[in-house]
Amino acid sequence: MAVPKKRTGKSAQGHRRANWKGSVPETTICTNCGATILTHTVCTECGTYKGKQVSKKASKPENKAE
Ligand SMILES: [Zn+2]
């Protein structure tokens, strides 16, 4: 197994971590209900994808169905 020859200094560590940035997730608007959703995912509000119903989640979001 590879073992580091030298300890990474605080400066090098800081330089490395300076380029570690968070990214904003890509979102779009659902064509069926207009909710803001993640791209290439089924709408969590109405259960449609590309205009087709793919999930049994009806237009009314009822969580206590059972
Ligand atoms: Zn929707």
PDB file of the backbone (N, CA, C, O) and the ligand in Angstrom, with CONECT records:
HET     ZN  A 101       1
ATOM      1  N   MET A   1       0.846  -1.200   0.000  1.00  0.00           N
ATOM      2  CA  MET A   1       0.000   0.000   0.000  1.00  0.00           C
ATOM      3  C   MET A   1       0.876   1.243   0.000  1.00  0.00           C
ATOM      4  O   MET A   1       1.900   1.301   0.682  1.00  0.00           O
ATOM      5  N   ALA A   2       0.467   2.215  -0.760  1.00  0.00           N
ATOM      6  CA  ALA A   2       1.234   3.460  -0.851  1.00  0.00           C
ATOM      7  C   ALA A   2       1.162   4.232   0.461  1.00  0.00           C
ATOM      8  O   ALA A   2       0.100   4.375   1.066  1.00  0.00           O
ATOM      9  N   VAL A   3       2.305   4.715   0.875  1.00  0.00           N
ATOM     10  CA  VAL A   3       2.396   5.474   2.123  1.00  0.00           C
ATOM     11  C   VAL A   3       2.989   6.838   1.811  1.00  0.00           C
ATOM     12  O   VAL A   3       4.009   6.905   1.125  1.00  0.00           O
ATOM     13  N   PRO A   4       2.395   7.929   2.282  1.00  0.00           N
ATOM     14  CA  PRO A   4       2.943   9.254   2.001  1.00  0.00           C
ATOM     15  C   PRO A   4       4.321   9.442   2.603  1.00  0.00           C
ATOM     16  O   PRO A   4       4.554   9.094   3.761  1.00  0.00           O
ATOM     17  N   LYS A   5       5.245  10.001   1.808  1.00  0.00           N
ATOM     18  CA  LYS A   5       6.631  10.156   2.249  1.00  0.00           C
ATOM     19  C   LYS A   5       6.773  11.331   3.201  1.00  0.00           C
ATOM     20  O   LYS A   5       7.567  11.298   4.141  1.00  0.00           O
ATOM     21  N   LYS A   6       5.980  12.380   2.938  1.00  0.00           N
ATOM     22  CA  LYS A   6       6.039  13.588   3.767  1.00  0.00           C
ATOM     23  C   LYS A   6       4.652  13.939   4.262  1.00  0.00           C
ATOM     24  O   LYS A   6       3.645  13.676   3.605  1.00  0.00           O
ATOM     25  N   ARG A   7       4.630  14.535   5.432  1.00  0.00           N
ATOM     26  CA  ARG A   7       3.367  15.018   5.963  1.00  0.00           C
ATOM     27  C   ARG A   7       2.922  16.237   5.160  1.00  0.00           C
ATOM     28  O   ARG A   7       3.737  17.103   4.844  1.00  0.00           O
ATOM     29  N   THR A   8       1.610  16.309   4.822  1.00  0.00           N
ATOM     30  CA  THR A   8       1.077  17.467   4.102  1.00  0.00           C
ATOM     31  C   THR A   8       0.999  18.661   5.046  1.00  0.00           C
ATOM     32  O   THR A   8       0.375  18.596   6.105  1.00  0.00           O
ATOM     33  N   GLY A   9       1.653  19.764   4.635  1.00  0.00           N
ATOM     34  CA  GLY A   9       1.658  20.966   5.468  1.00  0.00           C
ATOM     35  C   GLY A   9       0.320  21.663   5.505  1.00  0.00           C
ATOM     36  O   GLY A   9      -0.569  21.385   4.701  1.00  0.00           O
ATOM     37  N   LYS A  10       0.190  22.586   6.465  1.00  0.00           N
ATOM     38  CA  LYS A  10      -1.080  23.304   6.608  1.00  0.00           C
ATOM     39  C   LYS A  10      -1.390  24.135   5.370  1.00  0.00           C
ATOM     40  O   LYS A  10      -2.549  24.266   4.977  1.00  0.00           O
ATOM     41  N   SER A  11      -0.346  24.696   4.756  1.00  0.00           N
ATOM     42  CA  SER A  11      -0.535  25.532   3.563  1.00  0.00           C
ATOM     43  C   SER A  11      -1.051  24.699   2.390  1.00  0.00           C
ATOM     44  O   SER A  11      -2.029  25.073   1.742  1.00  0.00           O
ATOM     45  N   ALA A  12      -0.394  23.575   2.120  1.00  0.00           N
ATOM     46  CA  ALA A  12      -0.805  22.711   1.016  1.00  0.00           C
ATOM     47  C   ALA A  12      -2.217  22.188   1.247  1.00  0.00           C
ATOM     48  O   ALA A  12      -3.014  22.073   0.315  1.00  0.00           O
ATOM     49  N   GLN A  13      -2.508  21.874   2.496  1.00  0.00           N
ATOM     50  CA  GLN A  13      -3.843  21.390   2.859  1.00  0.00           C
ATOM     51  C   GLN A  13      -4.894  22.470   2.570  1.00  0.00           C
ATOM     52  O   GLN A  13      -5.974  22.189   2.050  1.00  0.00           O
ATOM     53  N   GLY A  14      -4.544  23.710   2.923  1.00  0.00           N
ATOM     54  CA  GLY A  14      -5.448  24.830   2.692  1.00  0.00           C
ATOM     55  C   GLY A  14      -5.660  25.096   1.215  1.00  0.00           C
ATOM     56  O   GLY A  14      -6.777  25.370   0.777  1.00  0.00           O
ATOM     57  N   HIS A  15      -4.563  25.011   0.433  1.00  0.00           N
ATOM     58  CA  HIS A  15      -4.667  25.223  -1.007  1.00  0.00           C
ATOM     59  C   HIS A  15      -5.563  24.158  -1.637  1.00  0.00           C
ATOM     60  O   HIS A  15      -6.366  24.459  -2.520  1.00  0.00           O
ATOM     61  N   ARG A  16      -5.425  22.934  -1.190  1.00  0.00           N
ATOM     62  CA  ARG A  16      -6.236  21.844  -1.731  1.00  0.00           C
ATOM     63  C   ARG A  16      -7.710  22.082  -1.385  1.00  0.00           C
ATOM     64  O   ARG A  16      -8.593  21.935  -2.230  1.00  0.00           O
ATOM     65  N   ARG A  17      -7.950  22.449  -0.134  1.00  0.00           N
ATOM     66  CA  ARG A  17      -9.344  22.611   0.306  1.00  0.00           C
ATOM     67  C   ARG A  17      -9.983  23.887  -0.226  1.00  0.00           C
ATOM     68  O   ARG A  17     -11.206  24.026  -0.202  1.00  0.00           O
ATOM     69  N   ALA A  18      -9.160  24.825  -0.707  1.00  0.00           N
ATOM     70  CA  ALA A  18      -9.705  26.066  -1.263  1.00  0.00           C
ATOM     71  C   ALA A  18     -10.456  25.799  -2.561  1.00  0.00           C
ATOM     72  O   ALA A  18     -11.329  26.577  -2.946  1.00  0.00           O
ATOM     73  N   ASN A  19     -10.120  24.699  -3.239  1.00  0.00           N
ATOM     74  CA  ASN A  19     -10.757  24.370  -4.507  1.00  0.00           C
ATOM     75  C   ASN A  19     -11.909  23.380  -4.343  1.00  0.00           C
ATOM     76  O   ASN A  19     -12.440  22.851  -5.319  1.00  0.00           O
ATOM     77  N   TRP A  20     -12.280  23.144  -3.086  1.00  0.00           N
ATOM     78  CA  TRP A  20     -13.375  22.211  -2.814  1.00  0.00           C
ATOM     79  C   TRP A  20     -14.625  23.030  -2.606  1.00  0.00           C
ATOM     80  O   TRP A  20     -14.842  23.580  -1.526  1.00  0.00           O
ATOM     81  N   LYS A  21     -15.463  23.116  -3.647  1.00  0.00           N
ATOM     82  CA  LYS A  21     -16.651  23.970  -3.581  1.00  0.00           C
ATOM     83  C   LYS A  21     -17.927  23.150  -3.714  1.00  0.00           C
ATOM     84  O   LYS A  21     -17.951  22.113  -4.377  1.00  0.00           O
ATOM     85  N   GLY A  22     -18.962  23.622  -3.087  1.00  0.00           N
ATOM     86  CA  GLY A  22     -20.271  23.015  -3.227  1.00  0.00           C
ATOM     87  C   GLY A  22     -20.882  23.426  -4.539  1.00  0.00           C
ATOM     88  O   GLY A  22     -20.495  24.447  -5.107  1.00  0.00           O
ATOM     89  N   SER A  23     -21.838  22.649  -5.040  1.00  0.00           N
ATOM     90  CA  SER A  23     -22.477  22.979  -6.311  1.00  0.00           C
ATOM     91  C   SER A  23     -23.984  23.043  -6.117  1.00  0.00           C
ATOM     92  O   SER A  23     -24.561  22.275  -5.346  1.00  0.00           O
ATOM     93  N   VAL A  24     -24.606  23.966  -6.826  1.00  0.00           N
ATOM     94  CA  VAL A  24     -26.058  24.109  -6.759  1.00  0.00           C
ATOM     95  C   VAL A  24     -26.688  23.045  -7.646  1.00  0.00           C
ATOM     96  O   VAL A  24     -26.314  22.926  -8.813  1.00  0.00           O
ATOM     97  N   PRO A  25     -27.644  22.259  -7.119  1.00  0.00           N
ATOM     98  CA  PRO A  25     -28.251  21.224  -7.957  1.00  0.00           C
ATOM     99  C   PRO A  25     -29.049  21.828  -9.111  1.00  0.00           C
ATOM    100  O   PRO A  25     -29.692  22.869  -8.973  1.00  0.00           O
ATOM    101  N   GLU A  26     -28.986  21.141 -10.251  1.00  0.00           N
ATOM    102  CA  GLU A  26     -29.679  21.596 -11.470  1.00  0.00           C
ATOM    103  C   GLU A  26     -31.175  21.331 -11.320  1.00  0.00           C
ATOM    104  O   GLU A  26     -31.598  20.189 -11.141  1.00  0.00           O
ATOM    105  N   THR A  27     -31.966  22.394 -11.396  1.00  0.00           N
ATOM    106  CA  THR A  27     -33.407  22.229 -11.241  1.00  0.00           C
ATOM    107  C   THR A  27     -34.147  22.713 -12.487  1.00  0.00           C
ATOM    108  O   THR A  27     -33.624  23.499 -13.277  1.00  0.00           O
ATOM    109  N   THR A  28     -35.358  22.229 -12.634  1.00  0.00           N
ATOM    110  CA  THR A  28     -36.229  22.649 -13.724  1.00  0.00           C
ATOM    111  C   THR A  28     -37.663  22.724 -13.207  1.00  0.00           C
ATOM    112  O   THR A  28     -37.918  22.412 -12.044  1.00  0.00           O
ATOM    113  N   ILE A  29     -38.588  23.131 -14.049  1.00  0.00           N
ATOM    114  CA  ILE A  29     -39.992  23.253 -13.639  1.00  0.00           C
ATOM    115  C   ILE A  29     -40.801  22.127 -14.268  1.00  0.00           C
ATOM    116  O   ILE A  29     -40.688  21.853 -15.463  1.00  0.00           O
ATOM    117  N   CYS A  30     -41.617  21.481 -13.445  1.00  0.00           N
ATOM    118  CA  CYS A  30     -42.465  20.378 -13.917  1.00  0.00           C
ATOM    119  C   CYS A  30     -43.468  20.893 -14.944  1.00  0.00           C
ATOM    120  O   CYS A  30     -44.119  21.917 -14.738  1.00  0.00           O
ATOM    121  N   THR A  31     -43.581  20.155 -16.068  1.00  0.00           N
ATOM    122  CA  THR A  31     -44.502  20.588 -17.135  1.00  0.00           C
ATOM    123  C   THR A  31     -45.955  20.315 -16.754  1.00  0.00           C
ATOM    124  O   THR A  31     -46.873  20.915 -17.315  1.00  0.00           O
ATOM    125  N   ASN A  32     -46.157  19.411 -15.802  1.00  0.00           N
ATOM    126  CA  ASN A  32     -47.526  19.053 -15.408  1.00  0.00           C
ATOM    127  C   ASN A  32     -48.080  19.964 -14.316  1.00  0.00           C
ATOM    128  O   ASN A  32     -49.192  20.477 -14.441  1.00  0.00           O
ATOM    129  N   CYS A  33     -47.307  20.166 -13.242  1.00  0.00           N
ATOM    130  CA  CYS A  33     -47.836  20.934 -12.117  1.00  0.00           C
ATOM    131  C   CYS A  33     -47.067  22.223 -11.845  1.00  0.00           C
ATOM    132  O   CYS A  33     -47.509  23.050 -11.047  1.00  0.00           O
ATOM    133  N   GLY A  34     -45.930  22.402 -12.494  1.00  0.00           N
ATOM    134  CA  GLY A  34     -45.188  23.645 -12.337  1.00  0.00           C
ATOM    135  C   GLY A  34     -44.297  23.724 -11.118  1.00  0.00           C
ATOM    136  O   GLY A  34     -43.755  24.786 -10.812  1.00  0.00           O
ATOM    137  N   ALA A  35     -44.137  22.608 -10.416  1.00  0.00           N
ATOM    138  CA  ALA A  35     -43.280  22.607  -9.236  1.00  0.00           C
ATOM    139  C   ALA A  35     -41.810  22.583  -9.637  1.00  0.00           C
ATOM    140  O   ALA A  35     -41.469  22.084 -10.709  1.00  0.00           O
ATOM    141  N   THR A  36     -40.954  23.107  -8.803  1.00  0.00           N
ATOM    142  CA  THR A  36     -39.520  23.066  -9.057  1.00  0.00           C
ATOM    143  C   THR A  36     -39.002  21.677  -8.698  1.00  0.00           C
ATOM    144  O   THR A  36     -39.146  21.226  -7.562  1.00  0.00           O
ATOM    145  N   ILE A  37     -38.389  20.995  -9.691  1.00  0.00           N
ATOM    146  CA  ILE A  37     -37.916  19.628  -9.486  1.00  0.00           C
ATOM    147  C   ILE A  37     -36.482  19.500  -9.979  1.00  0.00           C
ATOM    148  O   ILE A  37     -35.996  20.334 -10.741  1.00  0.00           O
ATOM    149  N   LEU A  38     -35.809  18.432  -9.527  1.00  0.00           N
ATOM    150  CA  LEU A  38     -34.464  18.130 -10.020  1.00  0.00           C
ATOM    151  C   LEU A  38     -34.584  17.629 -11.457  1.00  0.00           C
ATOM    152  O   LEU A  38     -35.561  16.964 -11.801  1.00  0.00           O
ATOM    153  N   THR A  39     -33.593  17.946 -12.304  1.00  0.00           N
ATOM    154  CA  THR A  39     -33.645  17.507 -13.691  1.00  0.00           C
ATOM    155  C   THR A  39     -33.475  15.993 -13.792  1.00  0.00           C
ATOM    156  O   THR A  39     -32.789  15.381 -12.973  1.00  0.00           O
ATOM    157  N   HIS A  40     -34.102  15.399 -14.798  1.00  0.00           N
ATOM    158  CA  HIS A  40     -34.043  13.963 -15.088  1.00  0.00           C
ATOM    159  C   HIS A  40     -34.542  13.111 -13.928  1.00  0.00           C
ATOM    160  O   HIS A  40     -34.070  11.995 -13.715  1.00  0.00           O
ATOM    161  N   THR A  41     -35.499  13.650 -13.182  1.00  0.00           N
ATOM    162  CA  THR A  41     -36.102  12.876 -12.103  1.00  0.00           C
ATOM    163  C   THR A  41     -37.623  12.998 -12.201  1.00  0.00           C
ATOM    164  O   THR A  41     -38.157  13.936 -12.792  1.00  0.00           O
ATOM    165  N   VAL A  42     -38.303  12.011 -11.596  1.00  0.00           N
ATOM    166  CA  VAL A  42     -39.758  12.040 -11.535  1.00  0.00           C
ATOM    167  C   VAL A  42     -40.178  13.162 -10.593  1.00  0.00           C
ATOM    168  O   VAL A  42     -39.568  13.363  -9.543  1.00  0.00           O
ATOM    169  N   CYS A  43     -41.223  13.890 -10.974  1.00  0.00           N
ATOM    170  CA  CYS A  43     -41.720  14.978 -10.131  1.00  0.00           C
ATOM    171  C   CYS A  43     -42.226  14.407  -8.810  1.00  0.00           C
ATOM    172  O   CYS A  43     -43.016  13.464  -8.802  1.00  0.00           O
ATOM    173  N   THR A  44     -41.777  14.971  -7.704  1.00  0.00           N
ATOM    174  CA  THR A  44     -42.180  14.470  -6.389  1.00  0.00           C
ATOM    175  C   THR A  44     -43.579  14.962  -6.010  1.00  0.00           C
ATOM    176  O   THR A  44     -44.199  14.437  -5.086  1.00  0.00           O
ATOM    177  N   GLU A  45     -44.061  15.960  -6.720  1.00  0.00           N
ATOM    178  CA  GLU A  45     -45.380  16.520  -6.395  1.00  0.00           C
ATOM    179  C   GLU A  45     -46.510  15.756  -7.084  1.00  0.00           C
ATOM    180  O   GLU A  45     -47.518  15.437  -6.454  1.00  0.00           O
ATOM    181  N   CYS A  46     -46.341  15.461  -8.387  1.00  0.00           N
ATOM    182  CA  CYS A  46     -47.437  14.827  -9.122  1.00  0.00           C
ATOM    183  C   CYS A  46     -47.058  13.446  -9.681  1.00  0.00           C
ATOM    184  O   CYS A  46     -47.931  12.743 -10.191  1.00  0.00           O
ATOM    185  N   GLY A  47     -45.796  13.042  -9.602  1.00  0.00           N
ATOM    186  CA  GLY A  47     -45.395  11.708 -10.037  1.00  0.00           C
ATOM    187  C   GLY A  47     -45.318  11.524 -11.533  1.00  0.00           C
ATOM    188  O   GLY A  47     -45.489  10.409 -12.026  1.00  0.00           O
ATOM    189  N   THR A  48     -45.067  12.593 -12.271  1.00  0.00           N
ATOM    190  CA  THR A  48     -44.963  12.471 -13.720  1.00  0.00           C
ATOM    191  C   THR A  48     -43.521  12.679 -14.163  1.00  0.00           C
ATOM    192  O   THR A  48     -42.730  13.318 -13.469  1.00  0.00           O
ATOM    193  N   TYR A  49     -43.192  12.133 -15.326  1.00  0.00           N
ATOM    194  CA  TYR A  49     -41.883  12.337 -15.940  1.00  0.00           C
ATOM    195  C   TYR A  49     -42.086  12.488 -17.433  1.00  0.00           C
ATOM    196  O   TYR A  49     -42.662  11.606 -18.069  1.00  0.00           O
ATOM    197  N   LYS A  50     -41.628  13.574 -17.996  1.00  0.00           N
ATOM    198  CA  LYS A  50     -41.798  13.897 -19.416  1.00  0.00           C
ATOM    199  C   LYS A  50     -43.273  13.843 -19.817  1.00  0.00           C
ATOM    200  O   LYS A  50     -43.614  13.360 -20.897  1.00  0.00           O
ATOM    201  N   GLY A  51     -44.133  14.339 -18.947  1.00  0.00           N
ATOM    202  CA  GLY A  51     -45.550  14.410 -19.253  1.00  0.00           C
ATOM    203  C   GLY A  51     -46.322  13.124 -19.065  1.00  0.00           C
ATOM    204  O   GLY A  51     -47.532  13.095 -19.285  1.00  0.00           O
ATOM    205  N   LYS A  52     -45.630  12.030 -18.651  1.00  0.00           N
ATOM    206  CA  LYS A  52     -46.302  10.744 -18.456  1.00  0.00           C
ATOM    207  C   LYS A  52     -46.382  10.436 -16.968  1.00  0.00           C
ATOM    208  O   LYS A  52     -45.460  10.736 -16.209  1.00  0.00           O
ATOM    209  N   GLN A  53     -47.508   9.825 -16.558  1.00  0.00           N
ATOM    210  CA  GLN A  53     -47.669   9.418 -15.166  1.00  0.00           C
ATOM    211  C   GLN A  53     -46.858   8.132 -14.953  1.00  0.00           C
ATOM    212  O   GLN A  53     -47.170   7.097 -15.541  1.00  0.00           O
ATOM    213  N   VAL A  54     -45.832   8.200 -14.124  1.00  0.00           N
ATOM    214  CA  VAL A  54     -44.991   7.023 -13.900  1.00  0.00           C
ATOM    215  C   VAL A  54     -45.043   6.566 -12.446  1.00  0.00           C
ATOM    216  O   VAL A  54     -44.578   5.474 -12.122  1.00  0.00           O
ATOM    217  N   SER A  55     -45.596   7.381 -11.586  1.00  0.00           N
ATOM    218  CA  SER A  55     -45.704   7.031 -10.171  1.00  0.00           C
ATOM    219  C   SER A  55     -47.161   7.122  -9.756  1.00  0.00           C
ATOM    220  O   SER A  55     -47.929   7.911 -10.307  1.00  0.00           O
ATOM    221  N   LYS A  56     -47.541   6.290  -8.760  1.00  0.00           N
ATOM    222  CA  LYS A  56     -48.936   6.258  -8.339  1.00  0.00           C
ATOM    223  C   LYS A  56     -49.343   7.444  -7.487  1.00  0.00           C
ATOM    224  O   LYS A  56     -50.476   7.513  -7.009  1.00  0.00           O
ATOM    225  N   LYS A  57     -48.432   8.368  -7.297  1.00  0.00           N
ATOM    226  CA  LYS A  57     -48.752   9.535  -6.486  1.00  0.00           C
ATOM    227  C   LYS A  57     -49.731  10.418  -7.257  1.00  0.00           C
ATOM    228  O   LYS A  57     -49.354  11.069  -8.231  1.00  0.00           O
ATOM    229  N   ALA A  58     -50.980  10.437  -6.821  1.00  0.00           N
ATOM    230  CA  ALA A  58     -52.015  11.214  -7.498  1.00  0.00           C
ATOM    231  C   ALA A  58     -51.761  12.702  -7.348  1.00  0.00           C
ATOM    232  O   ALA A  58     -50.835  13.123  -6.655  1.00  0.00           O
ATOM    233  N   SER A  59     -52.593  13.487  -8.006  1.00  0.00           N
ATOM    234  CA  SER A  59     -52.402  14.932  -7.970  1.00  0.00           C
ATOM    235  C   SER A  59     -52.518  15.484  -6.555  1.00  0.00           C
ATOM    236  O   SER A  59     -51.947  16.530  -6.246  1.00  0.00           O
ATOM    237  N   LYS A  60     -53.271  14.769  -5.677  1.00  0.00           N
ATOM    238  CA  LYS A  60     -53.344  15.187  -4.280  1.00  0.00           C
ATOM    239  C   LYS A  60     -52.290  14.438  -3.461  1.00  0.00           C
ATOM    240  O   LYS A  60     -52.381  13.216  -3.343  1.00  0.00           O
ATOM    241  N   PRO A  61     -51.313  15.111  -2.903  1.00  0.00           N
ATOM    242  CA  PRO A  61     -50.286  14.425  -2.108  1.00  0.00           C
ATOM    243  C   PRO A  61     -50.820  14.027  -0.729  1.00  0.00           C
ATOM    244  O   PRO A  61     -50.777  14.817   0.215  1.00  0.00           O
ATOM    245  N   GLU A  62     -51.332  12.770  -0.622  1.00  0.00           N
ATOM    246  CA  GLU A  62     -51.822  12.258   0.656  1.00  0.00           C
ATOM    247  C   GLU A  62     -50.835  11.237   1.196  1.00  0.00           C
ATOM    248  O   GLU A  62     -50.692  10.143   0.649  1.00  0.00           O
ATOM    249  N   ASN A  63     -50.163  11.602   2.263  1.00  0.00           N
ATOM    250  CA  ASN A  63     -49.137  10.733   2.834  1.00  0.00           C
ATOM    251  C   ASN A  63     -49.737   9.627   3.711  1.00  0.00           C
ATOM    252  O   ASN A  63     -49.189   8.528   3.794  1.00  0.00           O
ATOM    253  N   LYS A  64     -50.859   9.927   4.360  1.00  0.00           N
ATOM    254  CA  LYS A  64     -51.470   8.939   5.258  1.00  0.00           C
ATOM    255  C   LYS A  64     -52.530   8.152   4.518  1.00  0.00           C
ATOM    256  O   LYS A  64     -53.713   8.251   4.843  1.00  0.00           O
ATOM    257  N   ALA A  65     -52.119   7.355   3.505  1.00  0.00           N
ATOM    258  CA  ALA A  65     -53.046   6.595   2.696  1.00  0.00           C
ATOM    259  C   ALA A  65     -53.379   5.261   3.349  1.00  0.00           C
ATOM    260  O   ALA A  65     -54.453   4.709   3.112  1.00  0.00           O
ATOM    261  N   GLU A  66     -52.469   4.734   4.172  1.00  0.00           N
ATOM    262  CA  GLU A  66     -52.688   3.415   4.755  1.00  0.00           C
ATOM    263  C   GLU A  66     -53.512   3.471   6.038  1.00  0.00           C
ATOM    264  O   GLU A  66     -53.780   2.435   6.646  1.00  0.00           O
TER     265      GLU A  66
HETATM  266 ZN    ZN A 101     -45.290  17.782 -11.214  1.00  0.00          ZN2+
END
